[in-house]
Amino acid sequence: MTEGRAVFPVEPWALTEVGLDHNSLGVHESVFALANGHIGMRGSFEEGEPVAVPGTYLNGFFEERPLPYAEAGYGFPEMGQTVVNVTDGKLIRLLVNDSPLDLTYGEIIDHQRTLDLKAGVLRRATEWRSPGGRTVRVTSTRLVSLVRRSIAAVEYKVEVVDDLGDLYVALQSDLLANDDGVAAGEEDDPRAAAALAHPLQCELAAARGRKAVLVHHTKRSKLRVAAGMDHVIEIPDSCTEDVEAAGDLARYTLAARIPPGGSLTLVKFLAYGWSSRRSAPALRDQVEAALSTAKLAGFDRLLREQRELLAQHWDEADVEIEGDDELQQAVRVGMFHVLQAGLRAERQAIPAKGLTGPGYDGHTFWDTETYVLPVLTYTAPQAVRDALLWRHSTLGLARDRAKVLGLRGAAFPWRTIRGEETSGYWPAGTAAFHINADIADAVIRYHHATQDESFDRDYGAELLLETARLWASLGHFDAEHGFRIDGVTGPDEYTAVVDNNVYTNLMAQRNLREAAAAVGRQPEVATRLGITDDEVEEWLRAASLMAVPYDTQRGVHMQSDGFTHHEEWDFAGTPREKYPLLLHYPYFEIYRKQVVKQADLVMALHLRGDAFTLEEKIADFAYYEPRTTRDSSLSATQQAVVAAETGHLELAHQYWAEAALTDLQNLHHNSGHGLHIASLAGGWTVAVAGFGGLRDHAGELTFAPRLPKSLTRLRFRVVYRGRKLTVTVEQDRATYRLVDGDALTIRHHGRQVTIDHADLVLEVPPPPAVEPVSQPPGREPRRRSRPTR
């Protein structure tokens, strides 16, 4: 796996590769990935090589594998799930006379690829001289449709640049399954995907005219996938054509003679579908029908649909930054990939890597509800509804898991693809119960922001009630300490199996209270689930008596019981090359020290900010900042939001850049495995929740905007209860305006105001005066390659 640091010119609405950098090939494939939530295609070259990971993925399509244990234990998951690299339809191989176009050979005269954030396509232009001395210019435009869920397409054009006479070329347009040309990941890195050899078994292969379909199935998970292709060609002269399909390969071959100055254009339409129930012929018919309608619409219409959808999205969701052009680009790239990850998932999970690579085996974690769904709640709420409907569809599995663990309600998995728990590491998996409150939090936020009553009635209330039941059975009342939740792992994976993790307890507290409110809203749901008045009373009592550990001597909250009394980690004696710590030190040594992998207590200051005073937030942030290593890409976003709220505005700006640039600069050295979708979501989160100060506690929309001195202006848009709201923040003032919809009451730095279609200009108060904070030596925010403007 090539894991170099990519370099991109700074552009406001695009990401461009200039020249070919073999050292960053995997990173480019990830950042140039196209997806729509159902289909994901990495940005590998049409010609197939050079390549790091040529992946094509379908959301929810996986193979099972046994989970090995040195020692088995009760309740340990038995099977893992790994995303499958399905049939690759990107392949269009070009032979110039008898020389295959491969950018490793011949001479690259000019090469450029651009991800266009407004058009939603990947464009490529390469001028190449073959070893035989012939020069061609190849251009392509690749699209995964955000409008037509099962459709992708590539326009591939070959032009003769030289004047050496007629040029004979051949194009081989393939569907290829079981491509084993994937570079192996780092075996000692648990973040890399588990390798699966030849996971697809052919059931059906059919070809006629310029169309072909392959249908395969997996051996263990019993899932079936169909991939189809069809073609339209424009040629200057006569040509020969052939099509074949058998086993793992379907190929359409076009041979043509191109005169000097002439060109050949091939448009390849692709359709994908999968099912656990439908037959091979039924899936074949499905993709053939999708191909027919896409071909009838034509490539130009697909492009127009894509551009129109994105124009509406950016009109409702764009973030504009003045004073940092590099960050402006990174935030928009991140928002684009977040949209791609979830827009058409349609009752499937949003994986941690989206559909951009095989990292984390394609699993979804709590990242989705805590990082990705808040962005989509205020920019593309329908995608949130679909994601939460997927969680609801797995409720039966979550109830079964709770029973195995001796608990009531639903215990959702820490990592999964289909809904079963697949983490073989129980301190992080089984014990990380906060995932249940994270899901409840996403349900609460979506309902408050959309007032979607049918969702609340049919899905949301049930999720809240069953997760509340879990907390009531997991915790217990203690005469001295109130309601305790013991033996759990919070977001910080360097502190496992602890008592009264503050983040977990406070999120559970909100879950319990909102579940009680849901019983009042949806009595029929409560009756169906057998919820009693005594049960609701117990929830409210547990919430009111929830244990929240506090160190009175140090004047800060403990991340969990006794945390502030643990031995300090020897940061001064830890070499920089020993980070991340989990790869260089035993967990036993990490667990018993005051060292934090990622924001935990600090994240509670953000997501449960209503449970803390400003003074407590300032003290807590100052205490945990020098103990947090940020060995997880999830950390910088939360630290940035709380830094902005507590007056550390320039530090917040630095963390903002780290979160947004995580993949563009490959800061964690594993972006070739796929993008860090949660960290990319942080680009929006820091802008809107950090410097915009957006909070949504108890269904009330509030803002507390402030800018660092390094920025002159920030403008963002949010969708809320059917309204479009624009917020413009400058150094000394903020301007609110409704683009459409009825007047809306909000709070600005605690002051209640009503906004409508006229500009409402309000003063921005100065930040609180605070002492500077420090980070562990060598763990300061990542410095950027270029200064801000």
N, C-alpha and C positions, 0 to 999 in steps of 0.2 A: 504494500500500500504506500503510495507516494503521499507524503504529508508535509509538503513545503508550505511556505507562507505566500499566498497569492498577492498580487499587486494589481489594483484596478484604478484607472483614471477616475477622478471625481466628476460625476455627472448628476444632475438632479433627478432624472427619470430613467436611468439606464445603468447597467453594469456591463462593462466591456472588457474582454480579454484581447490584448494586443500581442501578437506573436504567440508562440507555443512554448510553454514552460513545463517540461516533463516532471520537474520536481513538485509541482502543485497540481498535477493532473487529477488526482482524486478530489481535491478541494473544488476545482473547477466543475467537475461532474456533479458535485453536490449543489453548489450555488447556482448552477445553470439548470437544475432539475425543473421540470414542468409537471404539474399535478393539478387535480381538481377535487381531491378528497376521495375519489374512487380509483383513478388511475394515477400512477406516478412513474415518470420516466427520468432517469438520471441524464445528465448532460454529456453523455458519451458521444463520440463522433458517429455519423451515419455509416462510415466505412468500417466501423468495428474496432479499428486499431489506429493509434495507440489507445490503451484503455486501462483503467485501474479496476473499476467495478461497473459493469455495463447494465446495471439493474433496471428492471421494469417490475413494478409492484402493483397489486390490486389490494385495496383495503380490506382486511379481514381474511385474506387468503394465506394459509400457513400450513406447515407440516408439524406434526407432533414428534417429540423425541423423548426418550426416557431421561429422567433426572437422576444422575448418579449420586449416591451418598456413601461416605465412608462408614457412617453409622446411621441406620434408619431411626426415625422417631415418629411417634403418633402425630397424625395430622400433617405430616410433610407431604407436599404435592408430589405426585408420582410422574407426571408428564410435563415437559416443557413445550412451548410453542415457538416456532421460528418462521418469520416471514419468508416466503418463497420468491426467488427471482423467476418470474413467470416468462412466458413466451416473449421474446424480444422482437418487436416490430419496427424498431428504429433503423434497422440495418438496410442500407442501400450501398452496395459495394460497386465501385467504379473501376473499370479497367481501361486504361488509355493505351491503345494498341494492345500489347500483352503485359503492360505494367500496371499492377494494382495501385490505386491511390492510397498511400500510407504516408502520413506526415513524418514518419521516422526516416523515410528514404526519399530519394530525389532531392529537390531543392524547393524550400518554401520561399517564394518571392514576397508574398504578403499574406497575412492571416489575421482575422479578427472575428470574434463572436460577441454578440450583444444580447443581453436579456432586456427586453423592452417592457418596462413596467406599466406603460399605458396601453400597449397593444397586446400584452400577455403572450408574447412569442419569444422564441430563441432564434436569432438570425445569425447566419454564418457566411463569411465570404473568404475564400482561400484562392490565391493564385499559386499554382504549383507547376514545376517543371519536372517531368518524368526522367528516370535514368536514361531513357532513349532520346531525350532532348525535346519532347513535345510539351507545350505549355497550355494549360487549361485554367479557366477560372470557374470555380464551383461555388455556387451560392445556394443556401437552403433557408427555409423558414419552417420552424417546427412549432406545433400547437397542440396542447391538450385542452380540450374544450371545457370552459367553465359553464357553458350553457347546455351542451349535450353530454351527459354524464359518461357515456360509454365510448366517446369518440376522441381520437387523436388524428393528426394529419401532418404530413411533411411535403413541402414543395421543394424539389431538388432540381437544380438547373446546372447544365454543363455548357460552357462557352469555349470556343477555340480562340485562343489569344494570338498564337503565332501565325505566320503566313507560309508554313511549310507544306501546304497542300491539304487535301482531305484527311480527316482524322477518323479512324474507326474506333468506336467505343462500345463497351458493353456495360449495362447496368444489371446488377443482381439484387432484386428487392426481396428480402427474406422475412419469414417468420421462423425464429429459431428457439427451440425449447432446450432446457438442460445445458445451457452454455456454461461450461466448466472453466472458462478462461478468467475466473475471478481471482484476483490477487488475495492471498491469505492475510488475515488480520494478525495483529500482534497477539500471540497465544497467551502471553502473561497479562494481558489487559482484559479484565472482565467486562469492559464496555463494548468490546468487539463482538460481532454476531457469531453465533455458533454456525459452523460450516455444515451444509447439507449436500451430499453427493447425489446427483441424478434424482431429484425428488419427484419428477413428473413422469407419468406413464401414459403413453399414447393410447387413445381410444378411437379416434376418428381423424382422418386426413382427407380433405376433398379440395379439388381445384378444377376450375373451368374458366375459359376466357382469360381475363386479367385478375381473377378473384381466387382466393384460397382461404381455407379455414382449417385450423388444428384444434382438436379437443383433447385435453389431458386430464388425469386425475392424480391425486396424491394417494399414497399407500395407507398411511395411518389415519390422517385426519378425514379422509373420505370426501375431499372437496374436489369439485370439477371445474376446470377453466377452459374457456374457448377464446381464441384469438383469430380475428379475420382481417384480411387486407384486400383492397381493390385499388385500381390505378386508372389515371387519366394521363395521356401523353400528348405532347406537342413536339413534332419532329420535322426537320426541314426536307427530308427525303425518305426514301423507302427504308424499311427496317424489318427485322425478323423478331418474332415474339415466341415465347414458350412459357408454360406454367406447369409446375409439378408439386406434389405434396405426398409425403410419406414419412411416417415416424415422427421425428422431432424437427423436420425441416419442410417448409413450403417455400417455393422460390418462383418468382416471376422474373424472366430474363428478357432483356431488350437489347438488341444489337443494332447499331445505326452508324451511318456515315455522315459526318458533319463537315461541311465545307469551311474554309477559312472565314472567320467572322460570324459563323453560324452558331446555333445553340440547340440544345435538346432539353426539354422540361418534362419532368415526371412528377405527378402529384399522387402521393400515396395516402389513402384513407385507411384508418385502423379502427377496429372495434373490439372491445373486451367485455367479457361477462364471466361471472362465476356463480356457483350454487352448490349447496350441500344436498339438494333434493332433486333438481331437474336432470333429465336424461341428457346424454350426449347429443342426440338429434335435436332436442329442444334448445339446448344452448347454441348449437350450430345455427339453427333457424333465427335465434335471437340476434346473434352478431351479424348474420347476413342481412337481416332486416335493417339493423342500425346502419350498416354500410350503405345500403341502398338509399336511405334517406339522406345520409351525409353526402354521398356522391351526387344525388339530385340537387341538394342545396348548393354544392360547389365550394371550392376552397375560399373564394373571395367572400362568400356569405359567412363562412365560419370565422374568417378574420374580422368581418364587420360585427358579428355578434359578440365576439370576444372584446373588441374595443368598446362597444356600447355598454356592456356589462361593467367593465372596469371604469369607464367614465363616470357612471353612476356611483360606483363604489368610492372612488377617490373624491367625488363631490360630497359624499356623506362621511368620509373617514380620514381624509388626508391630514397629515401633520406637517406644518411649515415651520422651518427653523431659520432664523437669521443670525449669522455669526459663527456658524460651524457647518461648512458645506459638506465635509466628509461625513459628519453625523447625519445630515439631512439625507444623503444618499443611503446610508446604512439603515436608517429608520424606515424608509420607504421599501427597501429591499426586504427587510424583516416583515413588514406588514403584508407585502405581496405573498411571501411564503406562508405566513399564517393563514391568509385567505385561501391559498392553494391547498393547504393541509385540511381545511375543514368545510369548505363551501358546499361540496357535493358528496360529503361522506355518507349522508343519508342513512342514519341508524347504524353506523359503524363507529368504531373508536377513532380518535385522533392520536396517532402514535407519537412518541417523544421525538422521533426523527421525521415526522410527517411521512411522506412516501418518497423521501429523497435518498435513502440508503438503508443498509441492513443493520445499522447500529442498534444495540439493545434488543436484537432479535426482532425488531419491529413492534415491540411492546408499547402499550400505553401505560402511563403511571398517573399519579396525582398531579403531575405537571399540567395535564390537560385542563382540569377543573380550576386550578389555582393560578395558572399563568395564561393559558391560551383562551379559555372561555371568557374571562373578563374582557379581553380585547374584542372578541366577536360579539359579546353582549351589547356593546355600544357602537358596533360598526356593521355587523352582519348577524342580527339576532336569530334568523331562521336557522343558521348553522348551529347555534347553541341549542336550540330546541331539538334538532336532530341528534346531536351528541348526547343530550340528556335522555332522549328516547332510547338510545342504545344502552345507556346505563340501566334504564328501567327494564329493558328486555333481558338483562342479565340478573334481574332481581331474584329469580328462582335459584340460580347458582349461588348468589350471595347469601340467601337464606340457608341453603344447604351447608355452606362453609361455616356459617355461624353455629349451626347445630353440631358440626364436627368439633368445633372449638368449645362446645358447651355453653353457648350464648344464645340470647334471643335476638330477634330482628334479623338484620342483614349485615354480613361482614364482606365488604367489597374487596377485590384483590388488589394487592400493591402493584403487581405487574401482570399484564395479561394481553391477549389478542381477542379471545372470544368471550371471556368472562370468568374462566377458572383461574385460581391462583396458580402462578407458574414460577414463583420465586423459590429457589431451593435454599435460600439463606434466610432462615426464619427470623433472626433478630431485626432484619430490615423488612422482610415480607410480612409474616404473620403478625408481628408485634407493632407494625406501623399502622395502627388503627385510625390514625388521623385522616386517612383517605376517605373514610365514611363521612366525616364532618366536612371535608373539602368538597365532596359531591353535594352535600346538603347546602353548603355555602353557594355553590354555583346555581343550584335550584332556586335558592332565595333571591340571589342577585337577578337572575333572569326574570323571575316573576315580578319583582319590584320594577324592573326596567321596562317591561313589556305589558304588564297587566294581562297576560295571556291566561284567561280564566279556564279555558278548556284544557290547557296543559296542566294547570294546577289541579283541576278536578280529576283528570284521567291518568296523570303520571306524577306530577310534582309532589302532591300531598302524600302519596304512598311512599315515595322515596324519603321524605322527611320523617314520616311516622316510623318506618322500619329502621332507619338509622338512629332515631331517638331511642327505640327499644334496645338497640345494641348498647348504647351508652349506659342506659339504666341497669342493664345486666352486667356490663363490664366493670362499672365502678361500684363503690359501696360507701355507705355513710359511716363516718367515724366521729365519735363524740368530741374529739379534740380538734380535728382538722376539717370537719365538714364532709363534703362528697369528694372522695378520692378516686382517681383512675390510675392504678398502679401497673407496673410491668409492661410499659409500652415504649415504643421508639418514636420520637418526634421527627420533624424534617431533618434535623442534624444527625446524619448517620455515623458521626464520630462519638455519639453519646447514646448507646442503645440500651433498651430494656430498663427503663427508669420509672420512678414514681412521680406522678403529677407533672408531666411535661406541660409547661404553661401554654404553649401554642395549642396542643391537643385539648387541654381542659377548657380553654376559652372558646375554641371552635366548637367543642361539644356543647358548651353552655348555650351558644347561639342556636345550635341545632335543636336542643331540647326546647328552648323557648319558642322557636319558630314552628316546631312540630305541634306544640300546644295551640298556637294560633291557627295552624292548619286544621286542627280538629274542629275549631269553631267555624272556619270557613267551609269545610267539607265534611259535615257530620255523616253523610252517607258513606264516605270512604272509611271514616273511623269505625262506623258500625260494621262494615264489611270485614274489616281487619280485627274486629273484636276489641277495640280500644275502649277501656273503661274510664270512668271519672277518676277512680283511684290511681290509675296508671298516669293520667295527665297530671294529677296532683303531685305524684312522685317526680315526674319530669321537672315540674316547676320548682319543687323543693330542692332537687339536685342542682338545678341551675343556680338557685339563689345561694346555695351553700358550697358552690364549686371551689375546690382548693386551688389557690394561686400562690405558690411559694414566694416569699419575700425575705430578703436578707436585711434585717433592720440595722445591722452593724455597718454594712457597706452602702446601704441606701439604694439597693437595686433589686429587681426581681431575679430570682433564680431561674435558670432555664428549666430546671427540674429540681426535685428535692435534693438538697445538699450540693448542687453543682458548684456554687461559689466557694465551697470548702474543699474541693478536690485540689490535688497538686497541680501547680502551673506547668504547662508544657514548656520545654526548653527551646524556645524559638531561636534564641541567639546561637544555640549549638546545632541548629538544623540547617544543613546546606541547602541551597536553592534547588539543587538537582534532586533532592529527596521529596519534592512535591510532585504530584499529590501524595499525601502521607499514606493513603491506603495501599499504595503500590510498594511502599518501602518500610513500613513498620507493622508489627502485629496488631490486630484490632484490640487485643487485650490491653496493650500499652496505651492505645489511643483512647479507649473507652473510659479509663479511670483518671484522665487528665482534663484540665480546663482548656480544651482545644475544640473549635467548632468548624465543621466542614463547610457549612452553609448557613445562611441566616435562618434562625429558628425563633428564639425569643424576639429578635429584631423583626421577623416577619409578622409575629403577633402584634407588634406595635403598629404595623400597617393594617392588616386585615381585621384586627380587633382593636383598632385605635380608640374606639369608644369605651374601652375598659381601662384606659390609662389617662393620667393627666399629662399635660405638656412637660411638666418638670420631670415626671417619671420617664417619659420617652427620652428626654435629653440625657438623664443619668444612665439609663439602660443602654442607650446607643453608645455612649462613651465607654461603658464597661466592656461591652462585647466586641467592639470594633478591634481592639488589639489582640483578641483571642480567636478571630475568625480568619481562616486560611483561604476561603473561597476556592477550595478544591473542586467545587461543583459550579457548573455554569449557571445554576439557578440562583446563586447568591447575589451577584452584583446588582441585579434589578431591585431586590428588596432593600439592600443597603442604600441604594441610590434614593429610593422613595423616602425612606426614613431620614436619610441625611438631609434631603431637601426640607422636610418638615421641621427638623430640629435645628435648622440654621446653618448647616454645613453645605452651602449651595455649590461652591466650587468642587468639593469632593463629590457631591451628587452628579455634577457634570462629568467628572472623570469616570465614575462608575457607570453612568449612562453610556458613555462611549464603549466601555468594556463589554457591556451587555449587548449592545447593538452590533459591535464589530467582532463578536466571538467567532463567527465563521468566516467573514470576509478576511480576517487576519489569522485565522486558524489558531486562536489563542490557546486552545486546549490540545492541540496537536492530534486531533482525531476527527476533524470535519470531513475528511474523506469517507468516513463511515456513514455520513448523513448529517444534516443540519441540526442544530440545537434549537428546535422550534420554540421552546419556552423562553430561551434567552433572547431569541429574535422578537418574540412578543414583548419582551422587556423594553424594546425601543419605544413602542407605543405607551407602555405602562409608565415609564419614567417621565415621558412628556406630559401625560394626562393626569396620572395620579401623583407623580413627583412634583414637577414644576407647575402643573395645573392644580394640584391639591385635590383632585376629585375623590370624594368618599361617598359611599352609599349606605351608611349604617341606618338600619331601621326604615329603609325605603325612602329616605330623605336625601336628595341630591345636594351635595355641598362642594364648594370649591375654596381653596386657599392658595391662590397662585403667587409665585415669586420666581424671579429669574436670577441666575448667577450673573456676575458682572461681565462674564465673557460672552453672553448672548444679548442681543438687542431686542429680539422679538420672537414670540412663539405663538402660533395659531393652530388650534386643533378643532375638530368637529366631532360631535357625538350624536348618536341616535338614541332618543329616550322617549318612551311612551308615544311613539308615532311622530315625534317632533325631531327636527334637525336643529341642533344648537351649535353655534360657533362661539368660541372663546379666544380672544386675542390678549396675550399677556405682554406687557412692556415693563421696563424697569420700575416705573412709578404708578402704573395704572393697569387695569384690566377692563376689557370691553366685552360685554355679553350681547348676543343677538340671536333671536329665533329666525331661522330661514323659512320655516313653515310650521303650522300647527298653532294650537291655542296657547295663550300666555302660560308661563311656568314659574312657580315659586321655588327658589333655591336659597342657599345661604352662601354669602361671600365673606370669608374670614369671620364666620359666626353671625353676621348680620343678615337677616331675612330680607330678600328683595324679590320683586317680580319682574321677569323679563318678557319682552314681546318682540315685535318686528323692528323696533327702533333700537339704536345702539344705547346700551346702558353702560356708562363709563364710571368706574369706581376706583378709589385710591387703593394702592397696594401698600400695606403697612410694612415697616422694616422687619427683618427676621429677628428672632431672639438672639441676644448676645451670648455666645458660647465659646468655651475654650477649644482650641484645636484638638482633634483626636488623632491617634496613631494606629497603624496596622502592624501586624507581626513583621519583623525585619525581612525584607525581600518580597513581601506580599502586598505592597502598595498597589493601587490601581495600575493596570497595564498602561504603559506609556505608548502613545500612538506614533506611527511612522512619520506623520506630517503634522505641523501645528494647525490649530484652528485658524479660520480666516481672521 
